[in-house]
Amino acid sequence: MQSPGDLLPSGRRLRIVLVLGFLSALGPLTIDMYLPSLPTIAADLHTTDAAVQLTLTGTLLGLALGQLLAGPLSDAIGRRLPLLAGVGVHILASVLCVVAPNLAVLGTVRVLQGLGAAAAAVIGMAIVRDLFSGLAAAKLFSRLMLVSGVAPILAPTIGGTVLNWTSWRGVFVVLTLASAAIMTATALILPETLPAERRRNGGLGGTLRDYGRLFTDRAYVGLILVAGLAFSALFAYVSGSSFVKVRSISTFNAGVRTISSNPTRCGASNARDSSALVRPRSVMSRRMFMSIAARTRTVSASEDSRLGWKWSRHQSTNGSALLPRPARSPRWAKPRVLHILPSR
């Protein structure tokens, strides 16, 4: 038996899948895009590092509560209206984040942002179940999970790039524009996928009974605890890493400026150029590319050393001798240099 999604034209099915991918990415973008700006927010709003990290906690709280509310609501009244309302709440919360005068307002509207992002994520997954079944649903779920995995990697990079050109409020302007574009695409492309005869009208009591059965399942609760503890370690890192990295690089810049004040030890122009190489605001946006570049250089250095050794052996058969010089650094940091001298 064919599912409703199989009966759609291929072009329309592709557009629906793309919109569902954008909906699943809205949550990671909401969480991770503003992470590079946490130190800037703390300085601008005259608050502590621990206090500004509570805005991330508020977002996660909104995501958790939103999933508990949006799912049953969409089962009762359909998918389209709660989805559009959730993305609309996200747009409104993003606008309020732009104009937030203090940390209390920012933390409150971040909870609203989490609620809107949760509605987009959970209802998007429910739409997949409405339209597809079996292998087609499994394939689409895996692709949406891939989007949810890539978005947290790209979001800090995007946020750091935006922060290089504007303030932390500009990051929320970008989030506002992104959620507005997603809402427009949702309104124009996504249809209502849950017919009236398939909706559940158990009310609040039925929803509470369903949650009661879930939370009395020991295997289910165990899996939730494992996943929750794993993600708690992850978010402990992302909430504090920007402060640690920015302070470390600020200390490095201060040391370079100190050296530049002594022209007998370091040329002023060279020190100035060195201090300009590292900017605290862009550190989160460049961490992924620095890691890739370091690994590429290591592989390249090893390959160059291997090829150079073969070339030297070939030369030795034509009347040359090999005289290796001991390496002054570990092999993983710098390949061994071989000097080729003419034989006597």
PEPEWO-V958047 format. One record per backbone hydrogen bond with DSSP energy under -0.5 kcal/mol. CO is the residue of the C=O (numbers start at 1). NH is the residue of the N-H. If there is no record, write none. Layout:
co=CO nh=NH
co=CO nh=NH
//
This chain:
co=3 nh=6
co=3 nh=7
co=4 nh=7
co=5 nh=8
co=9 nh=13
co=10 nh=14
co=11 nh=15
co=12 nh=16
co=13 nh=17
co=14 nh=18
co=15 nh=19
co=16 nh=20
co=17 nh=21
co=18 nh=22
co=19 nh=23
co=20 nh=24
co=21 nh=25
co=22 nh=26
co=23 nh=26
co=23 nh=27
co=24 nh=28
co=25 nh=29
co=26 nh=30
co=27 nh=31
co=28 nh=32
co=29 nh=33
co=32 nh=35
co=34 nh=37
co=35 nh=38
co=37 nh=41
co=38 nh=42
co=39 nh=43
co=40 nh=44
co=41 nh=45
co=42 nh=47
co=43 nh=46
co=48 nh=52
co=49 nh=53
co=50 nh=54
co=51 nh=54
co=52 nh=55
co=53 nh=56
co=53 nh=57
co=54 nh=58
co=55 nh=59
co=56 nh=60
co=57 nh=61
co=58 nh=62
co=59 nh=63
co=60 nh=64
co=61 nh=65
co=62 nh=66
co=63 nh=67
co=64 nh=68
co=65 nh=69
co=66 nh=70
co=67 nh=71
co=69 nh=73
co=70 nh=74
co=71 nh=75
co=72 nh=76
co=73 nh=77
co=74 nh=78
co=75 nh=200
co=78 nh=82
co=79 nh=83
co=80 nh=84
co=81 nh=85
co=82 nh=86
co=83 nh=87
co=84 nh=88
co=85 nh=89
co=86 nh=90
co=87 nh=91
co=88 nh=92
co=89 nh=93
co=90 nh=94
co=91 nh=95
co=92 nh=96
co=93 nh=97
co=94 nh=98
co=95 nh=99
co=97 nh=100
co=102 nh=106
co=103 nh=107
co=104 nh=108
co=105 nh=109
co=106 nh=110
co=107 nh=111
co=108 nh=112
co=109 nh=113
co=110 nh=114
co=111 nh=115
co=112 nh=116
co=113 nh=117
co=114 nh=118
co=115 nh=119
co=116 nh=120
co=117 nh=121
co=118 nh=122
co=119 nh=123
co=120 nh=124
co=121 nh=125
co=122 nh=126
co=123 nh=127
co=124 nh=128
co=125 nh=129
co=126 nh=130
co=127 nh=131
co=128 nh=132
co=131 nh=5
co=133 nh=136
co=133 nh=137
co=134 nh=138
co=135 nh=139
co=136 nh=140
co=137 nh=141
co=138 nh=142
co=139 nh=143
co=140 nh=144
co=141 nh=145
co=142 nh=146
co=143 nh=147
co=144 nh=148
co=145 nh=149
co=146 nh=150
co=147 nh=151
co=148 nh=152
co=150 nh=153
co=150 nh=154
co=151 nh=155
co=152 nh=156
co=153 nh=157
co=154 nh=158
co=155 nh=159
co=156 nh=160
co=157 nh=161
co=158 nh=162
co=159 nh=163
co=160 nh=164
co=161 nh=165
co=162 nh=165
co=162 nh=166
co=167 nh=170
co=167 nh=171
co=168 nh=171
co=168 nh=172
co=169 nh=173
co=170 nh=174
co=171 nh=175
co=172 nh=176
co=173 nh=177
co=174 nh=178
co=175 nh=179
co=176 nh=180
co=177 nh=181
co=178 nh=182
co=179 nh=183
co=180 nh=184
co=181 nh=185
co=182 nh=186
co=183 nh=187
co=184 nh=188
co=185 nh=189
co=185 nh=190
co=186 nh=190
co=191 nh=193
co=193 nh=195
co=195 nh=198
co=196 nh=199
co=202 nh=206
co=203 nh=207
co=204 nh=208
co=205 nh=209
co=206 nh=210
co=207 nh=211
co=208 nh=212
co=209 nh=213
co=210 nh=214
co=211 nh=215
co=212 nh=216
co=214 nh=217
co=216 nh=218
co=217 nh=221
co=218 nh=222
co=219 nh=223
co=220 nh=224
co=221 nh=225
co=222 nh=226
co=223 nh=227
co=224 nh=228
co=225 nh=229
co=226 nh=230
co=227 nh=231
co=228 nh=232
co=229 nh=233
co=230 nh=234
co=231 nh=235
co=232 nh=236
co=233 nh=237
co=234 nh=238
co=235 nh=239
co=236 nh=240
co=237 nh=240
co=237 nh=241
co=238 nh=242
co=240 nh=244
co=241 nh=245
co=242 nh=246
co=243 nh=247
co=244 nh=248
co=245 nh=249
co=246 nh=250
co=247 nh=251
co=248 nh=252
co=249 nh=253
co=250 nh=254
co=251 nh=255
co=252 nh=256
co=253 nh=257
co=254 nh=258
co=255 nh=259
co=256 nh=260
co=257 nh=261
co=258 nh=261
co=259 nh=262
co=261 nh=263
co=262 nh=265
co=262 nh=266
co=267 nh=271
co=268 nh=272
co=269 nh=273
co=270 nh=274
co=271 nh=275
co=272 nh=276
co=273 nh=277
co=274 nh=277
co=274 nh=278
co=277 nh=279
co=279 nh=282
co=280 nh=283
co=282 nh=286
co=283 nh=286
co=283 nh=287
co=286 nh=290
co=287 nh=291
co=288 nh=292
co=289 nh=293
co=290 nh=294
co=291 nh=295
co=292 nh=296
co=293 nh=297
co=294 nh=298
co=295 nh=299
co=296 nh=300
co=297 nh=301
co=298 nh=302
co=299 nh=303
co=300 nh=304
co=301 nh=305
co=302 nh=306
co=303 nh=307
co=304 nh=308
co=305 nh=309
co=306 nh=310
co=307 nh=311
co=308 nh=312
co=309 nh=313
co=310 nh=314
co=311 nh=315
co=312 nh=316
co=313 nh=317
co=315 nh=318
co=315 nh=320
co=316 nh=319
co=319 nh=343
co=321 nh=341
co=323 nh=339
co=330 nh=333
co=330 nh=334
co=337 nh=325
co=339 nh=323
co=339 nh=341
co=341 nh=321
//
